[in-house]
Amino acid sequence: MPPFFSLLLFIFLSFTPSSAAPNFSQNAQQDLVRSSCLHASYPTLCIHTLSSYSGPANTPRDLAQAAVKVSLARASKASKYLSSLSGLKAKRERVALSDCVEQISDAVEELSSTLDELKHLRSETFRWQMSNAETWVSAALTNEDTCLDGFEGVESKVKSDVKRKIRNMARVTSNALYMINRLDENSGGRPSVDNP
């Protein structure tokens, strides 16, 4: 073989595995996201939010944490938006908004507690921690529903904006609950989840 072709072959073999490795890792991550989101309440939204998530998402535990982070980010945005609303004239609308601000604030706390719990899972307390996480995310969903219920019978542009933001938040929260339940079911209660 001429020296020039030998050199080309050497270069090709030297660079191909390393350049293919990130693609393989990325593809494996995408496959995990797709297969994990398949039976979520909102699978398309689940795939979209977790595929665009910038942190690690290589295990079911990573995905559960990522899903809660997405939900927490949406809840925090909704909370800021609700707190910024002012100048509502109708008393019923003001009361509904005030209640909603409180409920979404509670949801932010519950999702924050969930994320903290998922970051510190321990084999010996796993069942209890998963129960806490599931309870808190369920409570956050209830708060989101209660917020929307308060606006029933209120007709205004604010209502439609609030409904859109809270429904969006509720969908990602529902997907987060699914991911937590999935982590719980797949672990059999005896995961090797201890942090170093």
Secondary structure, 3 states (H helix, E strand, C coil): CCHHHHHHHHHHHHHHHHHHHHHHHHHHHHHHHHHHHCCCCCHHHHHHHHHCCCCCCCCHHHHHHHHHHHHHHHHHHHHHHHHHCCCCCCHHHHHHHHHHHHHHHHHHHHHHHHHHHHHCCCHHHHHHHHHHHHHHHHHHHHHHHHHHHHCCCCCCHHHHHHHHHHHHHHHHHHHHHHHHHHHHHHHCCCCCCCCC
